[in-house]
Each structure stands twice: as structure tokens, then as C-alpha cells.
Amino acid sequence: MVQNSFISLISQEEKEENRGSVEFQVFSWTNKIRRLTSHLELHRKDYSSQRGLRKILGKRQRLLSYLSKKKRVLYKYLINQLGIRESKTR
């Protein structure tokens, strides 16, 4: 799975030190999104979890837009490693 390869890229010490970094926050929100998505596949009428998922998606979106403005190379690397977005073919 894609997230397991990214977990190996961030060593245990880096996780402890950089919990406030934008990259780590995007990584942790992505893991929560994947867990909630799998939960909602089983429980389609869990509306409170749907609302929570939408809130988390918004937070991750804001963090990614900030990262794309400040550190474009790191943004592209993070997107590719997590497999979040499709690359545009223009």
C-alpha cells in the first residue's frame, strides 16, 4: 500500500520531532481519511462520521494549498508519495 511506503520514509525520531510540520499533519490527516472512508463503506448511514470526514478533508485541503504556495517541490513529492491526487495531463 502507498501509505506503508511513506511511513518508512519518515523515521520514528522524525515523527517525534516534527509532529507540528505541515508534511506530518497532511500525512496523519490522510491516514484518518482512509480509515473513515473504509468505515463509511460499511456504515453508509453514519452521518456524523460523514460530517467528520468532510471537516478533515477541508483541513487537509487547506494544509495542501498552503504547502503548494510555500514549498512547491515538497508538495509534489508528498502528493506522489501519498497518492492523493491524479497528475494533470496537459
Buried (B, 14 or more C-beta within 10 A) or exposed (E): EEEEEBBEEBEEEEEEEEEEEBBBBBBBBBBBBBEBEEEBEEEEEBEEBBEBBEEBEEBBEEBBEEBBEEBEEEBBEBBEBBEBEEEEEE
